[in-house]
Amino acid sequence: MPFIVEQPNLGRESENHLCFDPGDGRLRTVVTTEHTPDAGRSAPRVVGWLQQIALSVSKATLQQPPARLQQLGIRGEQCDRGFLDSLSP
């Protein structure tokens, strides 16, 4: 897959996003870190652990979850990453 862009993780400075183009109009992102994960994190980074799911939705659809998550007592915010938008906890 062709490499598209490397961008720092805006929510965690010690990580980077490496984005690749699989040729189907979507990006595939690999999150990298050179640091040992914090022991206090709620989910350990081990084989089989899922950190992120990427979906293609309209901007209007992406604007809906933060308010709904807040109603449920879950923190979440929309983030403009320059070349894509995301929802981060």
Secondary structure, DSSP 8 states (H G I E B T S, - for coil): --EEEEEE-TT-TTEEEEEE--SSS--EEEEEESS---TT-SS---TT----------HHHHTSHHHHHHHTT---EEEE-SSSEEEE-
